[in-house]
């Protein structure tokens, strides 16, 4: 690991407990900062309502940390929109945002479009499939942006049990409390550098998912070693200043997390990036074929940033067993990227109004 990264880990890796809520509220009021929380959602009726309810109750009604809570529905066929609205979120459908531009499938597309329907100085993204959700996931990653004007982009770090959500047993960072109990997931954690320490979930402390460990982490260590200190580089929970997000291109698909992290490094430098330990993250796990497609999109995103020259064919062939043996299935790999939002006329006009 680079000496610069070792130094960064001591300065820019924190625990959620290091910034109590009252300190965040005081900093928010002093600077007049506004906060938007965005949940990109596709067929998440089982979990989206619980997340919205926690954010609304804990961080809007009980403590005014969050000013705006938006669920962007990217074409759900279940009751995601109805459940989210009933829980207290403002629901916006992907196709209703920037209608002159046909929507592309993918998570990054939804995050990019969300900048047009939110107004917060700080934008916090949270995946809509989380279980046992804690408000610490929001307050933790928003915290450094409220208290430290030099910080621009903050990722959540956490243990990620590989067992089924609701059955895996993991302890909260620094407390020994079972995750999912009535106590906050990361309450009481006091370690400044939590990579590989703290809780010991079923997946092992500090481990990412399979795509993180087999694809993203090797790519970052080999090509962007200054980002090697991020515990969860592909995590879907992160917050950033709008002034940064509107300057970055957004890969439309699964490569969005890696793309934003790499581009943020090149735009504002390592010392403007940070991470916060929020405890344990439980969510739905995907099958191997879905992970393969995700890995291909992430590799492609990295490849685009490494070279603007000739790129390999953006397709991935996988195999399924059929009645007559193995059958090849070829899938396109996400290749589209949306431009920085500040270059979109509608966004510029809205910000000027």
N, C-alpha and C positions, 0 to 999 in steps of 0.2 A: 504494500500500500504506500502511496506517495506520502511524503512528510506533510505536504500541504493538506492532504485529506485527513491525516491523523490530527492535525491542528484544528481543522474544520469540525471534526467529530466532537472535540471538546468545547467548541464555541457555538455550534449550531445544531446540536442534538439535545433535546430536552424531554422532560416528562410533563404530562398534562398537569400534574400536581404543582409544578413550579410556578404556575400562573393561576392563582385562585380567581374565581368568577368575579369577585368584587373588584379585583385589580383590573380585569379586562373591561368591566363596565366603566370604571373611572377613566381609563385610557381612551376608551371609545368616546366618552362624553367630552373629554378634554380636547380631542382632535376633531370631533365632529364626523368621525368615520361611519359610513353606512355599510351594512353587511347583507349580502344576498346568499341564500342557500339554494342550490339547484340539484334536483334529483332527476337524472335521465332514466326513463322507465319504459320497459317493454314487457307486458304481461307479468306484472309483479303484484297482482292483487293480494297475494298472501302476506306480503311484507311491507309494501309501501305505506299502508295506513299506520302501522306501528311506528315507523320512522318519523312520519309527518307529525304524529301525535306527540312524540317525545320532544321533537324540536319546538313545536308550537307551545307546549306546556312549559318545558324547562327553560327555553331560551327566548321566548317571545312574551309569554304571559307572566311567568314567575320572575324572569330577569330579562330585560330588554336588550339582549345581545344581538339578536337577528332582526333585521328590519323587513326582510322579504323572503318568502318561502315559496318556491316555484317547482312544480313537477312538469317536466316536458315529456309528453307521451309520444313515442316514436312509432305509433301504429298498433297499439295493443288491441287484441281481439277479446280480452277478458274485461273485467270490471276495474282495471287499474285506475282509470280516470275518475270513476265514481267514488271509489274508495279513498283516493287521495283528496278529492274535493271535500268529501264528508269529514275527513280528519282535519281539514283546515288549510290545505294548500291551495294556491292558485294554480290551476291546471291549464297548460297551453299545449296545443297539438303541434307537432313538428311542421306539418304542412301549412299551418296558419302563419308561420314566421317566414318572412321574406318569400312570399308566394310566387314572385316572378322567377325564382330559381328553383327548379324541380329538386325535391329532396332526394338525397342519396341514402341508402341504408348504412347504418353504422352508428356506434356510440359517439365517435368524434363529431359527426355531423350535428348531433343533438346538442352537444356541449357548445359547439361553435355558434349555433343559432340561438342558444340561450342568452348570449351576450346582448342580443337585440331586444330581449323582453325582460331584462333585469336592469337595475340601476345602481346597485351597491358599488361602493369604492373597492370593497373586497368581495370576491366571488368564491364561494365554497362549494365544491362538487362532492356529492355523496352518492354512492351506488344505492339503488333501490331494492337490492335483494338481501340486505343485511338482516340478520336475526339477532335477538338479544341486544338491540341497539342501545347505545348509551349516548347522551348528549356530549360526552367527552370527545366523541369523534369530531364534533363541530367546534366546540370551544377550544379543544386542544390545538387544532391546526389554524384556527383564526387568531388565537392568542398572540403569537409572535408578530403578526402583521399589525396588531393593534398597539403593541407595546414597544416595538423596535422599528423605527422608520427605515432602517437599512435593509430589512428583510422584505423580499418581494414574492417568494414562492415557498410554500410549506407542504410537505408530504406527511401523511400519517405513517407511523410504523407500529407494528403489532405482531403478536403471535397469531398464527393461522393454523388451527388444528385441522388435520386431514380427515378426521372422523366426520360422521354426519352431524350437521348442525342440530343441536338439541340433545345429542348423546355424548359428544366428546367432552372430556373433562379437562379443563385448563384453569390455571390459577391466575389471578389478576397480578399485574406487574407490581412487585414489591410488597404485596399484602398477604398472599397465600389464600385469598378468598376465592371461592369457586366462581368462575365467570358465569354470568347469568343469574347470580343471586340478586337480591334487592339492592346491593351496594353497587356503586359506580364501577365500571370495568377496570378503570385505572386509578381509582381513588387511592391516595396514599403512596403512590409510586414516587420515589425520591431519587432515582438514579438519573444522572445527567447524560450518561452514555448507555443506552439500553440495547445496542445491537448485540444480539446473541445472549442477552442476560435477561433478568426479570423473570417473567412467567415461563413455564415449561409445558406448553400445550402439547397435544398429541403429535403435532408436526415438528416439535422441537423449537426451542427459543430462537427467535430471529429468522426462521426460515420463511421464504416466500413460497408461492405456489410452484407447480411443476414448470410452467412456462418461464417464470422468473428465474428459477435455479438452472434450468437447462438452456435457456436462450438469452433472456435479457441480461442476467448478471454477467455471463461470459462476454457478451457484446460490449457492455459498459466497461468492464475491466480491461478489455483489450483495446478498445477504440476511444473510449472517453474515461480514462482512469480517474479523472477528477471527480467523477460521479460514483466511484466504487463504494463510497461510504453510505449510500442510501440502502436502508434495510428492505424497503418495499418499493422499488422503483416503478412497479406496474400497478400499485394500489390505486383504487378508484376514489379514494378520499384525499383531497388536497385542496388548498386554498391559495389564491394569488391576488395580487392587486390588479384591478381592471386595467390600469395603465400599462401593465405588462402583457396581460392576456390579449389585449386588442392589437398588440404588435406581433403576435406569433401566428404562423400558419397552423392549421388544425388538420392532421390526418383524419379522414372521415371514419375510419374503422377502429379496430383494436389497437392500432399503433399509436393512438393519440397520446397515451400516457408517456411512452418512451419519447415520442416526438416533442412533446411540450417540455419534458425534462431536459433533453439535449439542447433544444433551442433556447430555453431559459438560461442555461449555462452560458451559451455563446452571447446572449443578449445582455445579461446583467452580471455575470460572473458567479463563481462558486460561493462567495461570502454572502450573496443575497439569497441563497437557497438554504433551507433548513428542514428539519424533521422533528416530529414530536411523538413520543410513545403514548399511545392511547389504550394499551392493554391487549385485548383479545378480539379478533374479528371472526364472526361466524357467518357463513353465507353458503349459498347453494354451489356445489361443485359441478363442473362440466365433464362430459365424457371425453375420451382420448381423441376422437375425431374432431370435436369442436376445438380442443386444445391445439391440435395440429394446425387447424386453420388460423387460430389466433397467433401461433408461433410464426407462421409464414407471413402474416401481416406485419408483425413486429420486426421480423428480419428485413422485410421489404422497406419499412420505415427507416430502419438503420441504414440500409443500403443507399436509399435516396440521399441521406445526409452525408454519407461517405463519398459518394461520387455522383456527379450529374451527367456522367457519360453513359455508355451503353449499360443497360440493366438486363438482368436475366428475365426470362418469360414469367410474367406475373400469374402463374397458375400453380395449383397444388393438386396432385393426384393421390388419392387415398384408396384403400381397398376394403370392400365388404364381401362377406361370403354369401353367395347366392346358391340357387339350386344346382348349378353346374360348376361350382367352384368359386374362386375369387373374382369379383367384378370391380373394375376400376371406376372410380367416381372422381371427376375432375372439377375443382372449384376455382373460381377466380379469386385472386388475392387482392385485398384492398390496395388501390394505387392512387386514388384521388386524394388531393389535399385542398382544403379551403384556404383562401388567402387571409392575411391578417385582417381582422374585422374592421380596423380603422380605414381600410381601403374600400370598404363597401359604402356606396353613396347613402343608402338608407340609414346606416349606423351613424355616419358623420352628420347627417341632417338631424337625427334624433339627439345626438350629443350637443349639437349647437343650439337646439331649441331651448 
